[in-house]
Amino acid sequence: MIIGVDIGASYIKSGIVSRNKIIKKVVLETGKNKKEVIDNIIKSIEVLFDKKIQGIGIGCPGPADYKKGIIRNSPNIPLNGVNIKKVISQKFKKKVIIENDADCFAIGESMRLKTKNLVGLTLGTGIGGGIIVDGKLLHGKGNAGHIGHSTIKFDGVQSKCGNNCVEKLYRDARASRKDFAKYLGIALANINNILDPEVISIGGGVSNTWDSFYKKMMEEFRKRTINKMPRVLKGAKYSGIIGVTSLFLS
């Protein structure tokens, strides 16, 4: 049995996974500062931990050095410079694997939907992205998939990442109660024109309001794509947990 931890900007979702099924889970608020976040990650694991646990998988926002477990410059959680892999392995004395949270969601969705070419988007405080090509996670040099930080509008007020990116426009539109679906539709068209996936799966907390933005998003998508439309669907809530625990078998 493996514990999977999915760290989001607002919530930490954790679960015990056995044979690709979650048998127990817990959800905690992430926290507002470095100490709170680390304490809540540890607490979420402690609630689930027992002697049968074989390892701990953690999906966290990037950019990060996932092999070493060091979070480098995450704009949405206050863990910059923290070696979360070292913190957790020293605390629980188990093997720890770290991977990007949106990548873990994409892996879990690829497993759930039995598809080898998929792009996963997580809509929450920010926009995360994970890319599966021919059944394999696309890492690039280590941090591929930051779709939310792709630039749509090159001028205007810059975001934390230094670009007037999809995530910045998405946040501004949500904050002002405008229809942010337009920016999501543009992002989907860019994804489809570049990667031509079979499926685009959308998860994260904002996907809970799916019916309020799906139609407008798809209208914008269809206007701008040149490739055949993929399946676009709402992802499963706990795919990130399934995805990160599956890395122990790869």
N, C-alpha and C positions, 0 to 999 in steps of 0.2 A: 504494500500500500504506500502511496505517495501523497504528500500534502502539496497542493497547488495553491499559489497565492497570486492574485491578480490585483496589482496596485494601480488604482486610478486616482485622479486629482481630488475626487470627492469621497470615494469609498474604497475600502480594501475588501475584496471578496476572496474567501479561502475555502478549501474543501479537501476532504480525503477522497482520493480516487483509487478505485480498484477495478481492473479490467475495463478501463475507459468509461467507468460510470462513477458519478459522485454519490458517495454513500452518507456523507455528513458535511454540512457547510455552515459558515458563519460570515456575517457581513458587519464591518465596523466602519465608522467614519475615518478618513485618512489622517486628519490632523492639520494644524496650521503652521507648524514649525518643525525643524529637523528632529528634535527630541520627541515630539508627539508622534510624528510619522513612524520613526523607528520603534518607539514603544508600542504603537498600535499594530505594526507588522508582527512584532514578537508576540503580543497578546493574541492575535488571530491564530498564530501557529500553536501557542500553548493550549488554547481551548481544544484543539484537535489532536494534539500530540499524545502518543503512547508508544509502548515498546515495539509495536508491530510496524511502525513507520520506518520505511527504508530510505527515504530521501525527501528533499524539499525542493520544489521548483517554484521560481519566482518570476512573474512577468511584470516588468516595470517600464515606465516611459523612458525614452532616451533623449538625446544621444548618450551612449554609454559604451564602456569596454566590457562587453558581456562575458568574455572569457575570464577576465580578472574579477568582474563583478563591481566595477567602479562606475558610478553614475557621473557623467561628465558635465552636462550642461542642459539639464531638463528644465524647460521653461514653466512647467506646471506643477512640479512638486519640489519642496525645499530639501533635496538630498544631494545637491551638487558636491562632488568630491567624496561622497560616502562610499566605502567598499561594503556594500550590503551583503555580498557573498561571504565575506570574512566575518561580519557581525553575526549572521545567522548560523554559519557553520561552527563558529566558536561557542555559540549559545546552546545549540542542540546536538552537536557532535555527529551530524549526518552529512552525507553528500548533498551539496547544494548546486543547482543549475539556475543560471540567470538568463533570461531572454527578454526581448522587447515585448511589451504587453500586447500591442496590436499584432505583432508577428504571431504571438501565442493564440490570439483570437482567430487569425487567418488559418493557422494549423488546425485548430479545433473545428472550424467550419469546413475545411477541406475534408477532414475525417467524417464529419457528420453528413455532408452532402455527397461524399464519395466522388469528388472531382479533383483533377490534377492541375487545373489552371484557374486560379481564383485570386481576387483581390479583396481583402478585408479592410473595412473602414470602421473605426470606433469614434463615435460622436459623443463627446462629453464636454468637459471644460475646454478641451482642445480637440483636434482631429488627428487620430493615429492611423497608420496604414501598414498593412502586411501583404506581401506578394508571394504567391505560390506559383511556380512555373514548372511544368512537367513533374509535378508531385514533390518538388523541393522548394524549401524556403529560399528566397532570393536575399542574400546578405550583402552583396557588393563587397566593399572593403570592411564591412562590419555593421553599417547603419543604413542600409537601403530601406526604402519604404516610407520616408517621411513626407507623405503626400500632402499633409496639411500645411507644410511649409514651402510648397511650390508657389511661385509668384503668379498672381493673376493680373494685378494692377501694379505697374512698375513705379508709379508716382504716389504721392500721398503720405500719410503718417505711417512710419514703420512700426512693425511688430517687434516683440522681444527677440525674435530670431534675426532681425535686421531686414526683413522683407515685408512688403505689403501683400501678405500671402493669403491663401484660402482660409487658414485658421483665423487670421486677423479679421477678414471681411465677414466670416461666419459669426465670430463673436460679436462684432459691432452690430450686425443685423439682428441677432438674437436679443442683444441688450436694448435696442431701440424698438423691439417688437415688429421689425420689418420681416418680410418673407425671406428668410435666409436660404430657402430651397433653391433659389437661382444660383447661388454660389456652389451649392452641392452638385447641382446639375452640370455646371461648368467643369467641376472637378471630375465628375464621372466621365464626361466626354473626353477629357484629357487622358484619363486612365485608359479608356477603351481604345482611343486612337493610338496610344503608345504600346499597350500591352495586349490588347485583344483577348481578354479573359473569357472563360465560359460563364463565370459567375462573379458578380460583385455583391458581397454580403456586408450589411451595415449593422453594426452593434453599438454598444455604449448606451448611457442613460438617456440621451436624446432620442434614440430609436424608439423609446416608449411612446413618443408622440407621432409615430409613423404616419398615421392617417392625415395629420395636419400638414405634412410637407411632401408626401410621396408623389402626388399628382403633378404639382408644380415642378418638382425636381426632375421628373421623367420628361416633362414637356421641354425643359431646357436641355436635357441630355439628348433627346432625339434631334433637336435642331442643330446640334453642334458635332455629333459624331459622324465619322465617315465609314466606320466599320459596322458590321452586323451587331445588333443589340445583344448583349449578354442577358442572362437572367439576373435580375436585381431583386434582392429579397432581404428581409429583416433577419438578422442573425440570432442565434440562441444566446441566452443571457450568460451562461457559464462556460461558453466555448473556450475562453481564455484559460480557465483552470484545466480543462481537458487537454488543451494544446500544450501547455507547459509541462504537464506530467508525462505526456507522451514522449518528451525528449529523453527520458530515462531509458527508453526502449530503442532509441536510434543510435 
